[in-house]
Amino acid sequence: MDKNPEWRSTAVFTREEVEALLSDARLPEDRCILYALLFLTGMRIGEAVALRWNAWDPSARPLGRLWVSRAFHRNQRREKSVKTERLREVPVHPVLACVLAAWHHEGWERKQGRAPTAADLVVPSRRGEHRRDPVVHAQLLEDLELLGLRGRRVHDTRRTFISLALADGADRDKLAWVTHGPKGDIVGLYTTLPWESLCTEVAKLKAELRPPSTPPAGGAPPSDEAP
């Protein structure tokens, strides 16, 4: 039971807020990429910061594919298997495909000073390391304040992905394969859903990138993280 029974209904972002966090020119590009991964896949933060370029298959059809098998453990400061210990195949939403392609083509190199390799993290810290949960949370609060939005947790991005996708008509059980993987029972172990079926459910989520806007005078993007 939640201490505040009214809290859980507020632990979600609106569609407009999601699009602002993905698109607003006042936010650092790498943080928008991280938000896109979180909001458009339902990944846990530890999974998103452990994602490497070799886990992305843009050639898969009808949507690209992310292999989610590792997560960064903040306290142990190392990568480990995901919470369920089951690899997940996550369809790449069309909007996420656009931002990942642009980020891989030039954004990552602009940030890190060299071209990315297959083994590099997709959204590393400034030092090329795993981002830390407390830093990501602090930056999210900073970005929300800049956009005039109320504060929420990083984990609420996962709740938002599920909530918006279901509201847009996604099948609950199939969506659970994307966010949690197959169930641990015997039926789950003997079931493999067609890739096209998973892609159909993820594509139902309605999200768009807003046209780029020019930051107001003196409104430079927030400073980068210092892990």
N, CA, C and O of each residue as an XYZ file, in Angstrom:
908
protein
N       0.842     -1.195      0.000
C       0.000      0.000      0.000
C       0.878      1.246      0.000
O       1.857      1.329      0.742
N       0.517      2.211     -0.839
C       1.241      3.472     -0.869
C       0.876      4.301      0.359
O      -0.280      4.318      0.782
N       1.865      4.985      0.927
C       1.592      5.857      2.055
C       0.588      6.935      1.666
O      -0.289      7.302      2.448
N       0.734      7.432      0.443
C      -0.211      8.415     -0.084
C      -0.989      7.745     -1.209
O      -0.448      7.577     -2.302
N      -2.234      7.360     -0.980
C      -3.004      6.630     -1.993
C      -3.238      7.422     -3.273
O      -3.575      6.843     -4.306
N      -3.062      8.738     -3.217
C      -3.270      9.565     -4.396
C      -2.008      9.704     -5.232
O      -2.065     10.195     -6.359
N      -0.845      9.271     -4.684
C       0.431      9.498     -5.355
C       0.548      8.765     -6.682
O       0.973      9.358     -7.673
N       0.183      7.494     -6.723
C       0.467      6.669     -7.900
C      -0.188      7.212     -9.169
O       0.384      7.108    -10.254
N      -1.368      7.783     -9.040
C      -2.048      8.308    -10.226
C      -1.329      9.521    -10.803
O      -1.571      9.893    -11.952
N      -0.447     10.142    -10.020
C       0.293     11.310    -10.504
C       1.687     10.939    -10.994
O       2.398     11.792    -11.524
N       2.092      9.673    -10.825
C       3.441      9.243    -11.183
C       3.515      8.857    -12.649
O       3.900      7.739    -12.990
N       3.145      9.787    -13.506
C       3.107      9.529    -14.940
C       3.264     10.866    -15.664
O       2.934     11.919    -15.118
N       3.768     10.814    -16.894
C       3.925     12.008    -17.713
C       2.832     12.029    -18.774
O       2.372     10.977    -19.217
N       2.419     13.213    -19.179
C       1.470     13.331    -20.280
C       2.216     13.175    -21.596
O       3.444     13.263    -21.637
N       1.481     12.947    -22.655
C       2.084     12.820    -23.979
C       2.826     14.109    -24.363
O       3.915     14.060    -24.935
N       2.230     15.247    -24.045
C       2.849     16.525    -24.373
C       4.163     16.720    -23.611
O       5.124     17.272    -24.146
N       4.191     16.262    -22.359
C       5.418     16.373    -21.570
C       6.519     15.473    -22.128
O       7.690     15.851    -22.159
N       6.130     14.292    -22.563
C       7.106     13.370    -23.164
C       7.719     14.000    -24.404
O       8.939     13.992    -24.570
N       6.890     14.539    -25.264
C       7.384     15.130    -26.503
C       8.274     16.337    -26.234
O       9.224     16.586    -26.976
N       7.975     17.082    -25.184
C       8.825     18.214    -24.826
C      10.204     17.739    -24.360
O      11.216     18.330    -24.736
N      10.254     16.698    -23.561
C      11.531     16.181    -23.066
C      12.355     15.538    -24.173
O      13.576     15.433    -24.056
N      11.704     15.108    -25.240
C      12.414     14.510    -26.368
C      12.893     15.554    -27.371
O      13.803     15.286    -28.156
N      12.285     16.747    -27.353
C      12.480     17.668    -28.469
C      12.997     19.055    -28.115
O      13.568     19.725    -28.974
N      12.815     19.505    -26.881
C      13.108     20.902    -26.575
C      14.594     21.218    -26.756
O      15.454     20.532    -26.203
N      14.882     22.251    -27.529
C      16.264     22.610    -27.865
C      17.046     23.136    -26.673
O      18.270     23.244    -26.743
N      16.377     23.460    -25.596
C      17.089     23.946    -24.411
C      17.728     22.815    -23.621
O      18.555     23.064    -22.743
N      17.360     21.586    -23.918
C      17.898     20.446    -23.181
C      19.100     19.867    -23.923
O      19.103     19.846    -25.153
N      20.120     19.396    -23.203
C      21.265     18.757    -23.854
C      20.831     17.566    -24.696
O      19.955     16.797    -24.300
N      21.448     17.423    -25.851
C      21.035     16.384    -26.797
C      21.115     14.991    -26.203
O      20.217     14.175    -26.410
N      22.192     14.705    -25.460
C      22.358     13.351    -24.939
C      21.281     13.005    -23.919
O      20.883     11.846    -23.803
N      20.809     14.001    -23.185
C      19.743     13.736    -22.228
C      18.420     13.463    -22.950
O      17.624     12.644    -22.489
N      18.182     14.133    -24.063
C      16.982     13.860    -24.854
C      17.025     12.439    -25.409
O      15.994     11.771    -25.489
N      18.228     11.971    -25.796
C      18.357     10.607    -26.293
C      18.015      9.615    -25.189
O      17.298      8.642    -25.425
N      18.523      9.859    -23.991
C      18.219      8.977    -22.865
C      16.728      8.973    -22.573
O      16.142      7.917    -22.331
N      16.111     10.149    -22.594
C      14.670     10.213    -22.347
C      13.904      9.437    -23.422
O      12.905      8.785    -23.120
N      14.365      9.504    -24.670
C      13.700      8.770    -25.746
C      13.778      7.267    -25.496
O      12.798      6.551    -25.699
N      14.939      6.789    -25.055
C      15.084      5.370    -24.744
C      14.132      4.954    -23.631
O      13.512      3.894    -23.701
N      14.020      5.783    -22.616
C      13.182      5.447    -21.468
C      11.693      5.514    -21.801
O      10.938      4.592    -21.492
N      11.281      6.603    -22.428
C       9.860      6.810    -22.685
C       9.312      5.935    -23.810
O       8.118      5.638    -23.825
N      10.159      5.516    -24.754
C       9.662      4.818    -25.932
C       9.970      3.322    -25.927
O       9.653      2.620    -26.887
N      10.588      2.831    -24.845
C      10.827      1.391    -24.725
C      10.348      0.825    -23.396
O      10.109     -0.377    -23.286
N      10.203      1.682    -22.383
C       9.834      1.193    -21.061
C      10.988      0.529    -20.339
O      10.765     -0.186    -19.362
N      12.223      0.745    -20.793
C      13.375      0.154    -20.119
C      13.570      0.757    -18.736
O      13.215      1.911    -18.495
N      14.136     -0.032    -17.830
C      14.572      0.477    -16.541
C      15.809      1.334    -16.754
O      16.515      1.157    -17.746
N      16.082      2.255    -15.846
C      17.214      3.159    -16.014
C      18.534      2.393    -16.078
O      19.413      2.748    -16.863
N      18.683      1.349    -15.266
C      19.915      0.566    -15.299
C      20.124     -0.119    -16.638
O      21.262     -0.297    -17.073
N      19.034     -0.505    -17.299
C      19.115     -1.130    -18.617
C      19.486     -0.104    -19.676
O      20.300     -0.378    -20.559
N      18.886      1.080    -19.586
C      19.140      2.112    -20.592
C      20.586      2.592    -20.565
O      21.191      2.794    -21.618
N      21.148      2.779    -19.360
C      22.517      3.294    -19.288
C      23.551      2.221    -19.593
O      24.723      2.537    -19.797
N      23.136      0.947    -19.628
C      24.050     -0.145    -19.970
C      23.947     -0.542    -21.437
O      24.690     -1.410    -21.896
N      23.040      0.081    -22.174
C      22.812     -0.276    -23.570
C      23.997      0.140    -24.430
O      24.478      1.269    -24.335
N      24.460     -0.772    -25.265
C      25.588     -0.505    -26.167
C      25.110     -0.575    -27.615
O      24.070     -1.160    -27.917
N      25.890      0.033    -28.495
C      25.481      0.112    -29.887
C      25.306     -1.263    -30.521
O      24.491     -1.422    -31.430
N      26.061     -2.260    -30.054
C      25.927     -3.582    -30.661
C      24.623     -4.276    -30.279
O      24.331     -5.366    -30.772
N      23.836     -3.646    -29.401
C      22.529     -4.196    -29.029
C      21.416     -3.662    -29.918
O      20.253     -4.028    -29.750
N      21.771     -2.798    -30.861
C      20.777     -2.172    -31.748
C      20.883     -2.767    -33.140
O      21.957     -2.761    -33.742
N      19.784     -3.276    -33.646
C      19.733     -3.810    -34.997
C      18.732     -2.993    -35.802
O      17.541     -3.306    -35.804
N      19.200     -1.940    -36.493
C      18.268     -1.097    -37.256
C      17.746     -1.761    -38.520
O      16.820     -1.245    -39.145
N      18.328     -2.907    -38.914
C      17.906     -3.580    -40.144
C      16.696     -4.478    -39.936
O      16.090     -4.931    -40.907
N      16.333     -4.743    -38.681
C      15.176     -5.606    -38.410
C      13.906     -4.952    -38.952
O      13.806     -3.725    -38.986
N      12.965     -5.743    -39.362
C      11.707     -5.259    -39.923
C      10.537     -5.996    -39.271
O      10.663     -7.175    -38.941
N       9.388     -5.311    -39.081
C       9.069     -3.971    -39.580
C       9.648     -2.831    -38.751
O       9.671     -1.692    -39.217
N      10.111     -3.102    -37.549
C      10.781     -2.087    -36.738
C      12.153     -2.609    -36.339
O      12.374     -3.818    -36.269
N      13.079     -1.678    -36.076
C      14.384     -2.073    -35.586
C      14.261     -2.784    -34.248
O      13.193     -2.814    -33.637
N      15.392     -3.364    -33.799
C      15.354     -4.198    -32.602
C      16.461     -3.780    -31.624
O      17.589     -3.491    -32.023
N      16.107     -3.758    -30.335
C      17.079     -3.586    -29.258
C      17.123     -4.873    -28.456
O      16.088     -5.399    -28.046
N      18.337     -5.380    -28.236
C      18.501     -6.559    -27.381
C      18.819     -6.056    -25.975
O      19.878     -5.470    -25.750
N      17.917     -6.279    -25.044
C      18.101     -5.811    -23.664
C      18.456     -7.009    -22.796
O      17.599     -7.828    -22.465
N      19.720     -7.100    -22.434
C      20.170     -8.260    -21.651
C      21.034     -7.872    -20.459
O      21.314     -8.706    -19.598
N      21.463     -6.595    -20.401
C      22.362     -6.161    -19.330
C      21.793     -4.923    -18.636
O      21.019     -4.165    -19.221
N      22.190     -4.738    -17.388
C      21.796     -3.564    -16.615
C      22.980     -3.146    -15.744
O      23.780     -3.977    -15.314
N      23.070     -1.848    -15.495
C      24.158     -1.351    -14.654
C      23.696     -1.296    -13.210
O      22.679     -0.679    -12.893
N      24.459     -1.953    -12.331
C      24.146     -1.967    -10.907
C      24.913     -0.826    -10.256
O      26.139     -0.860    -10.156
N      24.172      0.188     -9.813
C      24.817      1.395     -9.307
C      25.681      1.126     -8.076
O      26.806      1.622     -8.002
N      25.191      0.366     -7.125
C      25.943      0.130     -5.891
C      27.184     -0.723     -6.128
O      28.239     -0.471     -5.546
N      27.054     -1.729     -6.983
C      28.190     -2.597     -7.272
C      29.078     -2.037     -8.369
O      30.186     -2.524     -8.595
N      28.581     -1.006     -9.052
C      29.325     -0.343    -10.130
C      29.801     -1.335    -11.194
O      30.968     -1.338    -11.587
N      28.898     -2.147    -11.633
C      29.221     -3.115    -12.684
C      27.947     -3.489    -13.425
O      26.840     -3.282    -12.928
N      28.118     -4.041    -14.613
C      26.982     -4.548    -15.361
C      26.639     -5.957    -14.899
O      27.509     -6.734    -14.506
N      25.357     -6.262    -14.956
C      24.876     -7.593    -14.588
C      23.719     -7.925    -15.503
O      23.366     -7.132    -16.376
N      23.130     -9.087    -15.310
C      21.962     -9.433    -16.108
C      20.781     -8.566    -15.687
O      20.781     -7.997    -14.596
N      19.785     -8.468    -16.545
C      18.602     -7.669    -16.225
C      17.862     -8.285    -15.051
O      18.128     -9.424    -14.667
N      16.933     -7.528    -14.483
C      16.242     -7.934    -13.259
C      15.569     -9.290    -13.393
O      15.604    -10.090    -12.458
N      14.956     -9.562    -14.540
C      14.249    -10.823    -14.729
C      15.180    -11.950    -15.164
O      14.783    -13.113    -15.221
N      16.443    -11.581    -15.476
C      17.445    -12.543    -15.968
C      17.015    -13.202    -17.277
O      17.452    -14.307    -17.596
N      16.158    -12.517    -18.031
C      15.721    -13.016    -19.332
C      15.938    -11.934    -20.382
O      15.467    -10.808    -20.220
N      16.639    -12.265    -21.445
C      16.866    -11.320    -22.528
C      15.540    -10.895    -23.139
O      14.634    -11.711    -23.308
N      15.430     -9.612    -23.468
C      14.221     -9.096    -24.115
C      14.565     -8.525    -25.481
O      15.621     -7.921    -25.673
N      13.668     -8.724    -26.410
C      13.763     -8.102    -27.722
C      12.755     -6.957    -27.747
O      11.547     -7.180    -27.666
N      13.258     -5.739    -27.857
C      12.402     -4.555    -27.774
C      12.320     -3.865    -29.128
O      13.345     -3.435    -29.656
N      11.123     -3.748    -29.704
C      10.972     -3.028    -30.969
C      11.339     -1.549    -30.803
O      11.050     -0.933    -29.777
N      11.973     -1.004    -31.821
C      12.377      0.404    -31.794
C      11.253      1.247    -32.399
O      10.997      1.189    -33.602
N      10.605      2.012    -31.568
C       9.525      2.898    -32.020
C      10.056      3.797    -33.137
O      11.221      4.193    -33.091
N       9.232      4.134    -34.145
C       9.694      4.976    -35.257
C      10.349      6.277    -34.822
O      11.326      6.706    -35.435
N       9.833      6.913    -33.779
C      10.460      8.146    -33.293
C      11.833      7.855    -32.697
O      12.785      8.601    -32.927
N      11.934      6.780    -31.939
C      13.224      6.400    -31.364
C      14.214      6.045    -32.463
O      15.400      6.349    -32.343
N      13.749      5.409    -33.526
C      14.628      5.068    -34.646
C      15.243      6.319    -35.253
O      16.419      6.325    -35.614
N      14.451      7.371    -35.365
C      14.952      8.635    -35.931
C      16.025      9.252    -35.048
O      17.071      9.671    -35.545
N      15.780      9.313    -33.754
C      16.743      9.971    -32.869
C      18.004      9.131    -32.691
O      19.097      9.684    -32.567
N      17.871      7.807    -32.677
C      19.044      6.958    -32.564
C      19.917      7.058    -33.806
O      21.143      7.094    -33.701
N      19.296      7.104    -34.981
C      20.064      7.206    -36.221
C      20.850      8.513    -36.269
O      22.024      8.517    -36.639
N      20.214      9.616    -35.901
C      20.898     10.908    -35.912
C      21.994     10.959    -34.857
O      23.070     11.508    -35.098
N      21.724     10.390    -33.697
C      22.696     10.358    -32.609
C      23.917      9.526    -33.000
O      25.051      9.919    -32.723
N      23.691      8.393    -33.635
C      24.793      7.527    -34.056
C      25.586      8.159    -35.195
O      26.807      8.017    -35.260
N      24.895      8.854    -36.088
C      25.536      9.422    -37.273
C      26.470     10.572    -36.938
O      27.561     10.673    -37.500
N      26.044     11.451    -36.015
C      26.882     12.612    -35.720
C      26.811     13.116    -34.280
O      27.778     13.691    -33.779
N      25.692     12.909    -33.618
C      25.544     13.464    -32.270
C      26.516     12.862    -31.270
O      27.123     13.587    -30.481
N      26.669     11.533    -31.295
C      27.550     10.855    -30.337
C      28.980     11.343    -30.497
O      29.656     11.619    -29.505
N      29.445     11.453    -31.730
C      30.812     11.928    -31.979
C      30.980     13.386    -31.549
O      32.029     13.762    -31.027
N      29.971     14.190    -31.763
C      30.023     15.581    -31.348
C      30.159     15.683    -29.834
O      30.795     16.605    -29.323
N      29.568     14.745    -29.128
C      29.605     14.762    -27.663
C      30.894     14.162    -27.112
O      31.470     14.690    -26.161
N      31.347     13.058    -27.708
C      32.485     12.316    -27.161
C      33.808     12.620    -27.860
O      34.869     12.259    -27.351
N      33.761     13.270    -29.005
C      35.005     13.629    -29.687
C      35.551     12.564    -30.602
O      36.663     12.712    -31.110
N      34.823     11.507    -30.830
C      35.231     10.442    -31.757
C      33.992      9.672    -32.184
O      32.934      9.783    -31.564
N      34.133      8.891    -33.248
C      33.005      8.099    -33.723
C      32.735      6.934    -32.775
O      33.675      6.400    -32.188
N      31.500      6.534    -32.613
C      31.185      5.415    -31.711
C      31.583      4.076    -32.318
O      31.553      3.900    -33.536
N      31.953      3.145    -31.462
C      32.199      1.768    -31.880
C      31.032      0.911    -31.414
O      30.193      1.365    -30.636
N      30.981     -0.323    -31.887
C      29.887     -1.216    -31.523
C      29.840     -1.477    -30.034
O      28.768     -1.728    -29.484
N      30.989     -1.422    -29.368
C      31.054     -1.740    -27.940
C      30.800     -0.537    -27.044
O      30.736     -0.685    -25.823
N      30.655      0.647    -27.622
C      30.443      1.852    -26.815
C      29.026      1.920    -26.273
O      28.090      1.407    -26.886
N      28.875      2.558    -25.118
C      27.559      2.824    -24.550
C      26.817      3.811    -25.447
O      27.426      4.716    -26.017
N      25.516      3.639    -25.571
C      24.724      4.534    -26.402
C      24.637      5.918    -25.776
O      24.743      6.923    -26.480
N      24.447      5.983    -24.466
C      24.360      7.282    -23.785
C      25.337      7.301    -22.600
O      24.912      7.242    -21.446
N      26.628      7.382    -22.882
C      27.608      7.401    -21.794
C      27.627      8.754    -21.099
O      27.059      9.731    -21.590
N      28.281      8.793    -19.962
C      28.519     10.060    -19.289
C      29.564     10.835    -20.084
O      30.096     10.332    -21.073
N      29.849     12.034    -19.661
C      30.859     12.854    -20.335
C      32.194     12.140    -20.397
O      32.966     12.344    -21.334
N      32.477     11.302    -19.405
C      33.743     10.578    -19.349
C      33.677      9.227    -20.058
O      34.636      8.457    -20.020
N      32.560      8.943    -20.699
C      32.430      7.690    -21.410
C      32.057      6.523    -20.522
O      32.212      5.367    -20.916
N      31.559      6.816    -19.312
C      31.225      5.773    -18.357
C      29.701      5.639    -18.227
O      28.943      6.375    -18.858
N      29.277      4.690    -17.402
C      27.842      4.536    -17.146
C      27.316      5.747    -16.377
O      27.961      6.229    -15.446
N      26.179      6.216    -16.760
C      25.527      7.278    -15.994
C      24.993      6.699    -14.692
O      24.583      5.539    -14.643
N      25.000      7.500    -13.650
C      24.536      7.077    -12.330
C      23.092      7.516    -12.102
O      22.692      8.611    -12.496
N      22.322      6.646    -11.461
C      20.908      6.929    -11.202
C      20.674      8.290    -10.532
O      19.827      9.053    -10.999
N      21.400      8.619     -9.451
C      21.136      9.900     -8.786
C      21.400     11.095     -9.690
O      20.703     12.106     -9.612
N      22.411     10.977    -10.549
C      22.726     12.071    -11.472
C      21.613     12.224    -12.497
O      21.176     13.337    -12.788
N      21.157     11.102    -13.042
C      20.068     11.143    -14.023
C      18.811     11.740    -13.397
O      18.119     12.536    -14.031
N      18.515     11.359    -12.157
C      17.332     11.898    -11.479
C      17.464     13.402    -11.252
O      16.514     14.153    -11.472
N      18.630     13.832    -10.818
C      18.851     15.263    -10.581
C      18.711     16.051    -11.877
O      18.147     17.146    -11.882
N      19.216     15.506    -12.964
C      19.118     16.191    -14.256
C      17.689     16.224    -14.766
O      17.265     17.213    -15.364
N      16.932     15.140    -14.535
C      15.532     15.142    -14.938
C      14.770     16.236    -14.205
O      13.983     16.962    -14.813
N      14.999     16.355    -12.904
C      14.325     17.405    -12.137
C      14.728     18.789    -12.647
O      13.900     19.697    -12.722
N      15.989     18.939    -12.990
C      16.483     20.207    -13.530
C      15.801     20.528    -14.858
O      15.398     21.667    -15.097
N      15.676     19.521    -15.715
C      15.057     19.737    -17.023
C      13.566     20.014    -16.889
O      13.024     20.855    -17.606
N      12.903     19.315    -15.979
C      11.478     19.558    -15.768
C      11.239     20.983    -15.258
O      10.297     21.656    -15.678
N      12.095     21.422    -14.359
C      11.958     22.789    -13.853
C      12.167     23.806    -14.969
O      11.447     24.802    -15.050
N      13.156     23.553    -15.830
C      13.420     24.457    -16.947
C      12.213     24.559    -17.872
O      11.909     25.631    -18.396
N      11.525     23.431    -18.067
C      10.361     23.410    -18.956
C       9.075     23.825    -18.256
O       8.012     23.869    -18.875
N       9.172     24.130    -16.962
C       7.990     24.540    -16.217
C       7.069     23.385    -15.867
O       5.857     23.566    -15.744
N       7.641     22.193    -15.705
C       6.853     21.004    -15.390
C       7.156     20.533    -13.980
O       8.229     20.816    -13.448
N       6.230     19.823    -13.377
C       6.420     19.347    -12.014
C       7.396     18.171    -11.981
O       7.548     17.453    -12.968
N       8.041     17.987    -10.860
C       9.023     16.934    -10.720
C       8.403     15.546    -10.616
O       7.323     15.371    -10.051
N       9.105     14.565    -11.171
C       8.726     13.160    -11.062
C       9.977     12.295    -11.055
O      11.085     12.800    -11.231
N       9.803     10.983    -10.851
C      10.931     10.071    -10.771
C      11.316      9.561    -12.160
O      10.515      9.592    -13.094
N      12.548      9.098    -12.273
C      12.985      8.501    -13.530
C      12.155      7.253    -13.830
O      11.809      7.007    -14.985
N      11.833      6.465    -12.804
C      11.080      5.228    -13.011
C       9.681      5.498    -13.546
O       9.043      4.598    -14.092
N       9.197      6.730    -13.396
C       7.877      7.063    -13.918
C       7.859      7.078    -15.439
O       6.785      7.053    -16.041
N       9.035      7.119    -16.074
C       9.072      7.021    -17.537
C       8.599      5.643    -17.978
O       7.946      5.511    -19.013
N       8.921      4.630    -17.209
C       8.500      3.255    -17.520
C       6.988      3.119    -17.384
O       6.324      2.518    -18.228
N       6.460      3.688    -16.308
C       5.011      3.679    -16.108
C       4.308      4.449    -17.226
O       3.219      4.073    -17.659
N       4.932      5.517    -17.683
C       4.352      6.330    -18.742
C       4.285      5.571    -20.061
O       3.269      5.613    -20.754
N       5.372      4.874    -20.411
C       5.383      4.094    -21.654
C       4.228      3.101    -21.664
O       3.489      3.009    -22.644
N       4.078      2.367    -20.583
C       3.019      1.363    -20.511
C       1.644      2.030    -20.556
O       0.754      1.581    -21.279
N       1.477      3.096    -19.789
C       0.173      3.762    -19.696
C      -0.259      4.354    -21.034
O      -1.401      4.170    -21.455
N       0.653      5.067    -21.705
C       0.297      5.695    -22.980
C       0.063      4.652    -24.069
O      -0.856      4.794    -24.875
N       0.883      3.610    -24.097
C       0.705      2.569    -25.111
C      -0.633      1.864    -24.933
O      -1.332      1.611    -25.915
N      -1.000      1.544    -23.694
C      -2.298      0.907    -23.449
C      -3.437      1.852    -23.825
O      -4.444      1.421    -24.387
N      -3.278      3.131    -23.517
C      -4.310      4.103    -23.865
C      -4.486      4.212    -25.372
O      -5.572      4.534    -25.855
N      -3.403      3.941    -26.121
C      -3.452      4.023    -27.582
C      -3.853      2.697    -28.225
O      -3.824      2.567    -29.449
N      -4.226      1.715    -27.405
C      -4.772      0.477    -27.939
C      -3.849     -0.719    -27.948
O      -4.201     -1.754    -28.515
N      -2.665     -0.613    -27.331
C      -1.749     -1.751    -27.304
C      -2.313     -2.878    -26.449
O      -3.036     -2.639    -25.481
N      -1.975     -4.105    -26.819
C      -2.414     -5.273    -26.074
C      -1.570     -5.416    -24.805
O      -0.340     -5.406    -24.863
N      -2.233     -5.547    -23.679
C      -1.541     -5.582    -22.387
C      -0.531     -6.727    -22.296
O       0.611     -6.520    -21.886
N      -0.949     -7.921    -22.675
C      -0.082     -9.088    -22.536
C       1.119     -9.019    -23.475
O       2.232     -9.370    -23.082
N       0.905     -8.574    -24.698
C       2.012     -8.472    -25.643
C       2.974     -7.359    -25.232
O       4.186     -7.489    -25.400
N       2.433     -6.267    -24.692
C       3.291     -5.173    -24.254
C       4.178     -5.627    -23.097
O       5.316     -5.176    -22.964
N       3.654     -6.519    -22.266
C       4.434     -7.034    -21.139
C       5.657     -7.803    -21.620
O       6.665     -7.859    -20.915
N       5.587     -8.394    -22.804
C       6.756     -9.080    -23.368
C       7.865     -8.075    -23.664
O       9.049     -8.396    -23.559
N       7.474     -6.861    -24.034
C       8.446     -5.816    -24.351
C       9.088     -5.263    -23.083
O      10.297     -5.034    -23.057
N       8.314     -5.050    -22.051
C       8.807     -4.403    -20.835
C       9.364     -5.368    -19.799
O      10.237     -5.003    -19.013
N       8.857     -6.611    -19.795
C       9.261     -7.565    -18.764
C       9.786     -8.891    -19.315
O      10.405     -9.667    -18.587
N       9.541     -9.147    -20.596
C       9.920    -10.432    -21.165
C       8.843    -11.466    -20.900
O       7.836    -11.158    -20.262
N       9.040    -12.705    -21.385
C       8.035    -13.757    -21.167
C       7.902    -14.095    -19.694
O       8.855    -13.954    -18.927
N       6.726    -14.538    -19.305
C       6.496    -14.925    -17.916
C       7.372    -16.116    -17.545
O       7.782    -16.893    -18.407
N       7.648    -16.245    -16.274
C       8.542    -17.304    -15.816
C       7.901    -18.669    -15.697
O       8.558    -19.629    -15.293
N       6.609    -18.773    -16.046
C       5.959    -20.082    -15.930
C       6.280    -20.933    -17.159
O       6.941    -20.470    -18.088
N       5.814    -22.161    -17.157
C       6.138    -23.103    -18.216
C       5.563    -22.657    -19.554
O       6.178    -22.882    -20.596
N       4.381    -22.023    -19.537
C       3.778    -21.544    -20.780
C       4.649    -20.455    -21.396
O       4.858    -20.426    -22.609
N       5.156    -19.556    -20.547
C       6.021    -18.497    -21.038
C       7.294    -19.039    -21.656
O       7.761    -18.534    -22.677
N       7.857    -20.069    -21.037
C       9.090    -20.655    -21.541
C       8.893    -21.328    -22.892
O       9.831    -21.440    -23.681
N       7.660    -21.776    -23.155
C       7.386    -22.488    -24.399
C       6.688    -21.597    -25.433
O       6.147    -22.090    -26.423
N       6.706    -20.288    -25.192
C       6.032    -19.363    -26.096
C       7.023    -18.375    -26.686
O       7.860    -17.820    -25.975
N       6.923    -18.162    -27.978
C       7.694    -17.124    -28.663
C       6.735    -16.355    -29.555
O       6.219    -16.894    -30.534
N       6.499    -15.092    -29.214
C       5.584    -14.284    -30.019
C       6.288    -13.824    -31.291
O       7.478    -13.512    -31.254
N       5.585    -13.777    -32.402
C       6.181    -13.284    -33.648
C       6.675    -11.851    -33.473
O       6.022    -11.033    -32.826
N       7.827    -11.561    -34.054
C       8.404    -10.221    -33.937
C       7.442     -9.157    -34.454
O       7.301     -8.094    -33.850
N       6.791     -9.442    -35.559
C       5.864     -8.480    -36.139
C       4.750     -8.119    -35.154
O       4.275     -6.984    -35.135
N       4.340     -9.089    -34.340
C       3.275     -8.861    -33.372
C       3.706     -7.858    -32.308
O       2.932     -6.978    -31.933
N       4.941     -7.988    -31.820
C       5.458     -7.046    -30.820
C       5.612     -5.653    -31.427
O       5.307     -4.650    -30.782
N       6.085     -5.599    -32.668
C       6.268     -4.310    -33.335
C       4.944     -3.576    -33.486
O       4.878     -2.358    -33.322
N       3.904     -4.316    -33.795
C       2.586     -3.708    -33.968
C       2.130     -3.011    -32.701
O       1.562     -1.920    -32.756
N       2.376     -3.639    -31.557
C       1.922     -3.047    -30.291
C       2.721     -1.796    -29.939
O       2.142     -0.804    -29.497
N       4.039     -1.827    -30.126
C       4.871     -0.658    -29.805
C       4.540      0.507    -30.732
O       4.511      1.660    -30.300
N       4.289      0.207    -32.007
C       3.995      1.260    -32.979
C       2.680      1.968    -32.691
O       2.442      3.059    -33.209
N       1.821      1.367    -31.874
C       0.550      2.009    -31.541
C       0.741      3.236    -30.651
O      -0.121      4.113    -30.606
N       1.860      3.296    -29.950
C       2.126      4.451    -29.084
C       2.291      5.701    -29.943
O       3.158      5.760    -30.815
N       1.456      6.688    -29.685
C       1.484      7.930    -30.457
C       2.448      8.932    -29.801
O       2.240      9.379    -28.673
N       3.493      9.261    -30.538
C       4.465     10.243    -30.052
C       5.124     10.894    -31.252
O       5.339     10.244    -32.275
N       5.443     12.169    -31.133
C       6.067     12.904    -32.220
C       7.207     13.757    -31.687
O       7.234     14.129    -30.514
N       8.145     14.059    -32.574
C       9.189     15.020    -32.244
C       8.692     16.400    -32.641
O       8.188     16.590    -33.747
N       8.831     17.350    -31.749
C       8.395     18.705    -32.050
C       9.421     19.408    -32.922
O      10.608     19.089    -32.855
N       8.984     20.363    -33.741
C       9.941     21.125    -34.546
C      10.955     21.808    -33.650
O      10.603     22.264    -32.562
N      12.217     21.891    -34.083
C      13.237     22.539    -33.247
C      12.907     23.995    -32.990
O      12.403     24.697    -33.867
N      13.194     24.436    -31.786
C      12.957     25.828    -31.411
C      14.260     26.437    -30.950
O      15.179     25.726    -30.545
N      14.340     27.745    -31.011
C      15.548     28.450    -30.607
C      15.455     28.840    -29.141
O      14.475     29.470    -28.742
N      16.465     28.479    -28.308
C      16.432     28.860    -26.906
C      16.375     30.372    -26.750
O      16.953     31.093    -27.563
N      15.704     30.858    -25.739
C      15.648     32.298    -25.517
C      17.017     32.863    -25.229
O      17.918     32.143    -24.799
N      17.174     34.163    -25.469
C      18.457     34.805    -25.247
C      18.934     34.573    -23.833
O      18.191     34.767    -22.871
N      20.185     34.153    -23.714
C      20.748     33.885    -22.379
C      20.323     32.569    -21.825
O      20.739     32.209    -20.724
N      19.489     31.810    -22.554
C      18.998     30.537    -22.040
C      19.801     29.371    -22.538
O      19.275     28.520    -23.256
N      21.058     29.307    -22.179
C      21.923     28.216    -22.610
C      21.470     26.916    -21.977
O      20.901     26.926    -20.885
N      21.714     25.785    -22.653
C      21.331     24.484    -22.089
C      21.995     24.255    -20.751
O      23.069     24.799    -20.493
N      21.375     23.459    -19.892
C      21.969     23.167    -18.581
C      23.334     22.511    -18.750
O      23.612     21.882    -19.771
N      24.178     22.665    -17.738
C      25.512     22.076    -17.789
C      25.423     20.564    -17.812
O      24.461     19.977    -17.317
N      26.448     19.930    -18.398
C      26.497     18.485    -18.505
C      26.765     17.877    -17.162
O      27.135     18.578    -16.219
N      26.583     16.567    -17.059
C      26.753     15.881    -15.791
C      28.212     15.773    -15.391
O      29.101     15.832    -16.241
N      28.455     15.617    -14.120
C      29.777     15.367    -13.593
C      29.676     14.135    -12.710
O      29.412     14.256    -11.514
N      29.886     12.924    -13.290
C      29.663     11.683    -12.525
C      30.471     11.659    -11.248
O      30.401     10.691    -10.491
